[in-house]
Amino acid sequence: MGWWQINADTLAASRFCLSPLAETFAALKLLHAGVAAHPGERVWLDAHLPDYRARLAADPVTARLVRAGLGKDWIADFLTPTPRDGETFADGVARVRAADPRRARAHLTVSLAGPLPAVLDRDDLPERAAALLEYVWERAVRPDWERRRRVLEADVVARTARVSRGGWAAVVDSLRPGRTRWLGGNRLQVNLHEYPPREISGAELLFVPVTPKGGWVSWEEPGRYALIYPCAGALTDPAAREAPASLGALLGPARAAVLVLLDSPLSTTQLVAVTGQGLGSVGRHLRVLLDAGLVQRRRAGRSVLYARTAAGQVLVEAQHRPDTRRG
């Protein structure tokens, strides 16, 4: 497994960050794999995969670059510059374009775990990578960026609230279950690969959400490191937040949808963004659920967050439980 040595002060100073470039690279990975994690991704792939494949078919050098850069166990470093706070997509992709061609080729030999193919022994690889990322951004991410941004913000707020309740260790364990884990002894597991540990105490550490499933790590040694992780499934997959019919019959479909979504703490604004319901409707549902003792609210910084109570949890779980009665 791969892990980073990190002291308590560095972990306490770490923070979440949104990155349009990371979201676009995650979308590129999804297009490359062509495999959906949930029905919403299937719809997105059906809309964008044919054009993406046609573009690569017309540009075999870039197609070979993508296959080489998205290696089985390692991503070529120049494709994933470490995110920066407040950076626009244009600023981020400019860093990809500015990568040194010799270093880009060296990074590809690592992701390939072997020699560089002759077709990739050229100096325009950073330009080709940047152009492909711009294509994915303009065609497949930017038109939907405001919705994606709201989902990313909802995930950050929910996880920030979890930090205040259980500390960073609990949050780290939940970022990429089975891959990221707090090992104790100032050790942060970041993936399952057998690579030498890195000492990052005193560095800037960022946690960066993306909406597609997956994730990766990046760094600018010695001062900046990032762990990119997928948002919680209930935020990105509409099917994961569908209320059982029986719960909808009891509470009303819209109110039941709010209760199901509040497995993680969310604000009113985030509930509006994720459910698609109006602000007034969400507010009324929350008041009813609060009065019934099914949700609770508390302040986290400037936000008021809502989450299910124990009673709300029992109710939701009861509706999901299979009927075991025998006639």
Beta strands, then each sheet from edge to edge (+ up, - down):
strand 1: 2-5
strand 2: 15-16
strand 3: 181-184
strand 4: 187-191
strand 5: 198-199
strand 6: 204-210
strand 7: 216-220
strand 8: 224-230
strand 9: 295-300
strand 10: 303-308
sheet 1: 3+ 4- 1+ 5+
sheet 2: 2+ 6+ 8+ 7-
sheet 3: 9+ 10-
end
